[in-house]
């Protein structure tokens, strides 16, 4: 468990000093995977032939093993989004993230498991089989980035990269007792991320500590002129200059009264807030009247964008191809065989809300309400520093415990608002229940103010330890 007991900065210093080598770190990672991954199944594919002869210099991630979610492109490597429809797809180019990490000399250990096409909250829908929670293997690791979170929590890698469309980094991080960061939309390039919902998807790190999340973020948040959603650094700075750290945490109390939140989660949340008070933070209640509608808005916008993005998997250009009697029959057979039930469900829902006669009634209304929620969040940050909620309404649940889609969707109720608004957010472990399962504390900051998340997050980690 070498990766669980140190930081990236400490490993980097040890590599530079020669007290450890990248080969030793690589071997430690492979050894941990061999020891536990047969039962956990965090990985779809492990790369056990990587070159570890990297020269360690000032690049802070050089020589350090990491995992990547199976929807981020590395040239020459498969990227299947854990779906049958892209089972044998090999990336023909590097994502921007891959370019950055290759330049760093970071060592890619493998591609981690996820929900089929990144649609899910439990990593139960993967074409390659379920991933288990390393803390309790009878429970889910969360999703859709369940594989990356499990790999980090099990000490298989120092950090992992996932994608977050509605909570897919933060929710599994909470389930597995690690740190998960969703950066501001536009701060990390999406080029080479296989799209789910283009206005919501963000790449971010899963790590053992807030410090490590900060370290990885500081490497990957480059501006990318080839990504038209990437925001220039000087524009980001204007947002940061408007916000000063005044140590005021806002709590949307009425939002915490939703049906389905476990009493132990709420108790842990309030206890965590008290610890932040002892650190000199002020806790104030805030009103966000429309945030309660965020989940409904999300499940109109996300399926609509997904149905559009996934239309490209037609069985003709790449991926699975099933022959039919004619073109339409070929489409039907390819997509029926290639997509899992949850993906099919969301494609149908998305196609419906975009269809003639329903476009105005559902999709346009959802967009209008999204704009209203975004404005409310922007306004509340004029009076507070950070927003706080639990990460999820429950701890990691047992396999088979939640069978209907709605109960699974509700697991993202506290995370989806900030994909709609674009704000950065982080999940940090905040203790465990009587069964040893971790809770997650969720902090949200103003746009492009990840620095606030890191400052508050480090204070919170220290408060939890005291």
Secondary structure by P-SEA (a helix, b strand, c coil): cccccccaaaaaaaaaaccccaaaaaaaaaaaaaaccccccccccccccccccccccccccccccccccccccccccccccccccccccccccccaaaaaaaaacccccbbbbbccccccccccccccbbbbccccccccccccaaaaaaaaaacccccccccccccaaaaaaaaacbbbbbccccccccccccccccccbbbbbbcccaaaaaaaaaacccccccccccccaaaaaaaaaaccccbbbbbcccccccccccaaaaaaaaaaaaaaaaabbbbbbbbbccccaaaaaaaaaaaaaaaaaacccccccccbbbbcccaaaaaaaaaaacccaaaaaaaaaaaaaaccccccccaaaaaaaaaaaaaaaaaaaacccbbbccccccccccccccccaaaaaacccccaaaaaabbbbbbbbcccccccbbbbbbbbbccccaaaaaaaaaaaaaaaac
